[in-house]
Amino acid sequence: MKKILHKKLLVPVIALTLFISTTAFKTDFFEIAKQIEIFTTLFKELNMNYVDDTNPGDLMDTAIKSMLDDLDPYTQFYNEQDVEASRINNAGDYTGIGARVLTLKDKLVIVEPYKNYAADKAGLKAGDEIIKVDNVTVADFKDDVANLLQGAAGTEVTITYKRQGKTNSAKIIRESLEIKAVPHYSMIDDKTGYIVLKKFNDKASAETLGALRALKNQGATQLILDLRGNPGGLLNEAVNVTNIFVPKNQLVVTTKSKVKKYNKTYYTKRDAIDTQIPLVVLIDGRSASASEIVSGALQDMDRAVVLGARSFGKGLVQRPKPLTYGTQMKITISRYYTPSGRCIQALDYWNRDENGKAKRVKKENYNEFKTRNGRPVFDGGGVQPDVEIELSKETPITKAILTKT
């Protein structure tokens, strides 16, 4: 009798749930369609009737970026050139002058000429200000002027640049450049290996593994993994790097979203390379995203001692969505959580202060979690090191450089 009654009650509950869900979907769909129609008619009337000539592409670009500014800074629109730049960044291949370049309003600044590549061989140095590329003056170029430096391997480009007030020029032969995830590894004493992992591109785990094996062959019995300044990258590579040090089938990170299909759990898939080597992970305020996944997971598993300063706190997950005409959008779809359950995200972009700045969780509101061995760890955004090191004071010049690079 109880089972029959339960079934009779369950049917209307299910029907009501389906009705509410369907109604909510229809309401959302109608609202989206309504707003698109309003915007389309406005855009058409504006471009047809405005007193001066308009540029529809520029207007739309401004409209899209202004709309996305109200969300988080990681939800972005990419035109065709941006899509290609993103592919290069993740794949680690690049054809150009072989230098890291900062784009400013009226010049390009060489941040780092990569050793033994084209710019370095041509004598360019960090701080050189490129004012002209071939016959194009940087200050007069409206699009992304850094694209002028790229081109087919073997082609020549003439760079006009300033160094300490003097104007110089150099002819550079473009070449293919492999952007390394691990630009440096070495022994710092007779038993300690040191690996610098600068980004999580699709070569990150392979290069880290290669560096580890090389260092062990040189006698390393303990290891430092330096993730300072690492802005992150590919999620699967963060899992693979963690997998080097922890066994198969270990939870590394969880993503949670309002859309069920984006709720994921990521586990290590292979046998570890070394589960015993003592490990220290270095982080700082510019270690973000994938760096925080690795350091947070190794900390939660009590596999490594994390040393440095609290990490950046970039715990929002993005997914690219293809749009029309070769464009693309990167949309924040979920949040990262470490194995203990800590949310990595630091800033709340949906609750801003009176100045429009995203709020950060206050220390008194941090929540306590436990590592595998029962040590207390806390959320509040980013990964708090096991051993915190006081940051050295930055000079005004250092602050300016860090802000612009």
N, C-alpha and C positions, 0 to 999 in steps of 0.2 A: 504493500500500500504506500509506504514511504517513497519507494523508487518511482512509482507511477506519479505521485504528487510532485516529486522532485522534477521529473521530466516535464510535467504540465507547466510547472513554474519556469523551467529553463527555456522552453520554446519562446514565450513572449519576451524574455530577457534578451535572447539572441536576436530576435526580430527587431527589438527596440535598439539594440547596439548597432545592427546593420543599418537601420533607418537613420540613426544619428550620424554614423560615419558617412553614409552616402549623401545625406543632406549637407554635412560639413564640406564634403568634396565639391558638391555642386555649387555651394555658396562661394567657396574659394575660387573655383573655376570661373564663375560669373564675374566675380570682382576683378580677377586678372584680365579677362576678356574686355571688361568695361574700361579699365584703365589703359589698356593697349589701344583701344579705339579712340579714347580721348587724346592720348599722346600722338597717335598717327594723324588725326585731323589737325591738331595744333601744329605739328611739324610741317605738314603740307601747307597750311595757311601762312605760316611764318615765312617759309622759303619763297612762296609765290607772291606775297604782298608786302614784304618788308621794304622800307624806303631805299635801302642800299642793297647792293649785291651781297648774297650770303654764301658761305661755303658749307653745304649740307654735311660733309664729312667732319669738318671741325666742330660744327654745332652738335652733331651726334656724339662725337668723342667727348666733348665737355659734358653733355647730358648724362652719358653712361658713367663717367668718372665721378661726377657730382653725386649721382645716385649711390654708387658703391662706397663713397666716403662716409656715408651714414652707417655702414656696417663695419666689419673688421678690416684691417689693412691688407689681409691676405686674399680676400675675394677680389679678383682682378680680371680685367678684360685685356685680351692680347690680339693685336692686329697680326698680319701675316709675318712681319719682321720679328715681332715679339715671340711668336710661336717657334720660329727657327732658332732664336737666341736661347729660348728655354730648352730646346732639344740639345743644343750644343752644351749647355750648362750641365745637363743630366748625363749626357753620353760621354763627356770628357774629351771630345775632339773639337778642334778649332783651327781655322786657317786665317792667318793674319800676320801681324808684325811680332807676335810673341811677347806681349807685355800686358800687364793688368793696367787698365786705363780708367780714370775717373772723368766723367763728363760734367763739365761746368757750363755756365751760360755762354761764355765767349772763348772757351779753350778746352782742350783735353789735357789732363795732367797724367804723366806716367807715374803710376803708384809703385809698380814693380816690373822691371824688365826681367823676363825669365832667363836664367843663366844658360848661355851657349845657344840661345835662339836669336832670331833675326834682329830684334831691337837691341839686344845686348851686344851682338857682333857689330852693329852699326854705331855703337858708342853712346846710345841713349841711356840716361840714368834716372833714377827716381827723383821726381821734382821737376823734370823738364816739362815745359808748357808748350804743347803743340797748338800753333795758331793757324796753320795752313796744311791741307792735305792735297797734294798735287796743286791744282789751280783754284781749289775751293777754300775760301776763308771760313774758318770755323764759326766766327761770330755772325756770319751772314747765312749760315745753313740752318734751315728750320727743322728738318727731320733729325733723327738720331745720328749725329755726326760720327759716332764711333763706328757706324756701319761702313764709313768710307775707308777705314783701315782694313776691313776684311776684303777678301778676294781670292781668286784661284791661286793655289800654290805655284810659285815660280814667276808670278807677275810682279812688276816693280811699282813702287809708290814713293813719291818724294815728300818728305816730311819737313816742314819749316817749324822750328821750335825756338823758345827762349830759355836761356839758362843764365841766371844771375844778371839779367838785364841785357845780355848779348843775344842777338838773333843768329841762329845757325840753321843749316839744312843738312839732310842726310837722305841718301837713296837706300831704300830697304827692299829686299826681295822677300815677298811673302812666302811663308812655309807652313806646313801642317804642324800642329802642336798638340801633343797629348797632355792634357791637364791632369796632373797626378793627384789622386786622393791622399796618398802618403808621399809628401815631398821630401821627407827626411826620416831616417832611422839610424841609430848608432848605439854603441856601447858607451855609457858614461862612466863606468868603472869596470873592474874585471868580472862583475857578476850581474850588473844592472843594464838591461836593455831599455831603449827609449824609442817610442814610435810616435810621430806626429801625424795625426789624421785630420786633414783640413776640411774635407767635405765628403758627403755621402752620395757620390755618383755611382754609376753601375760597376765601377772597378774597386770600390772601397773595401769590401771584405776580402777580395782576392789580393789586393796590395797589402792589406794589414796582415793577412795570413803569410804572404811571402816574406814580409819584414820580420815577422815573429820567427819563422823557420830559420832565416838567415842569422838572426841574433842568437838563437839557441845554438846554432852551429858555431858561433863565436864564443860560446860559454855562458850565455845569459841564464841565470837561475831565478831571476825576478824581473818584473817588467813595469814600466811606466807608460800608460797610454794617454797622450796629450790631446784633449778635445777642446782646449781653450780657443775661443774665436771661431769654432766650427759652427756655421749657421744651419747645418742639417742637410736634408736632401731626401733620398729615397728611403721609404719606410722598410721595404724588404731588405735593404742593405744594412739598416740598423739591427734588424733581427739576425742577419747573417754574421755581423761582427760580434754580437753578443754570443752567438752560437759557437764561436771559436773557443770561448772560455767556459761554457756551461753545457751540460749534456742535452741529448735529444729530448723532445716533448716537454720542455720547460716553457711556461707562460712568460712572454717578454713584455707584451703591451696589449691593452684592450682599447677599442674605440667605441664610443657610445654616441648615438644620434637620435633625432626624432623620427628618422626614416629607418625602419627595422633592418632593411637589407644592408645598411651601412654599419650595423653593430657587428664588430668583428673581434675575434681573439687571435693573436698571433703567437705561435709556438715555435721553438727551435725544431728544425727538421732533420738535422744531421748529427752524427757523433761529433763530440767536441774534439778539438786538437789538443788542448791542455787544460784540464780542470783543476790542476794543483799549483801551477806557478803563481807565487804571490804577485798580486796585481794592484797598482795604484792608478786611479783615473783622475786626471787633472781637468777641472772645469772653471769657467769664469762667467761673468755677466753677459758675454757674447756667445756662449755655448747654447745652442737652441735646437728645438725640434728633435731630429734624429739623435743628436748628441745627448739630449735629455732622456731619450728612450734607453739608450745604451747605459748611461751612467745611473739612471734610476733603476733599471732592471738589475744591473750588477750589484747595486747597493741593496735592493730589496732581497736579493738572493744571498746576501752576505758573501758574495764572490770577490768583491773588490773594496778597497778603501777609497772613498771619493774625497779629494783634497782640492781646496781652492776657495772660490766664492760662489754664492748661490747663482745658479744658471738663469738664463734669460726668462724662461717661462712661456715658451711658445708651444702650447698644447692643443692647437686647433689643426684639424686635418683637412687638407684640400684635395679636391679631385678635379681634373681637367674635363671640360665638356666641350665637344666640337660644336662650333656655330657655322653659319653660312659664310661663303666667300673666303674660306681658309682661315677664318678667325677662330678664336677659342676663348673660353672663360674658365677661370680657376675658381671653384666655389668651396667655401668652408662647409663641410658636411657633418663633422663630428668632433669629439674631443678625445685626447689621449689620456689613458690612465695606466700607471705603473702596476706591476704585479700585486703590490700590497693594497692597491685601490686609490692611490693618490692621483689627483688631477694635476697635470703639469701646468695648465694655463694660469697665468698670473693676472693679466688685465681683463677686466669685464667691460667689453666695448659696448654692451647693451645697457649699461648703467653708468652714465657719465656725470662728471661734476658740473658746476655752473659755467666752467670755462670750456666745456666740451671734451675734456680729457677723460679717458677710460680710468675707472677706479681700480685700485689694487686691494686685495684682501688684507685686512689689518692683522697684525701678528697675534693679537688676542683672540682672533677668530680662526686661527689655524686648527686643523683637526689632526689627531694623533693616529698613526698607523703602526703596524709591526712588521719588521723584517722576518725572514724565515726563521732566524734564531731568536726572535723576540725583542730585538732592539727597537726603541721608539724612533719613528721618522715622521715628518710632518708635511702636510700639503701647504697651500698658500701660494703656489705658483713656483715653477722651476724645481730644481733639485738642490736641497740644502746639503752641503758637504759634511762628511763625518768629521773632517778636520778643516776648520775655516782659517784662511790666511788673510790677514789684514792687507787690503790693497794699498800699494804705494800711492802717494799723492800725485795727481797729474798736474803738470804745468799747463798754462794757457795754450801753449803751442801743441802739446800732446793732446789736449782735449779737442782742439780744432781739427787735428789730423784724424783722430778716432771718429769724430762726428761726421766727417766727409768721406771716409773710406768704407 
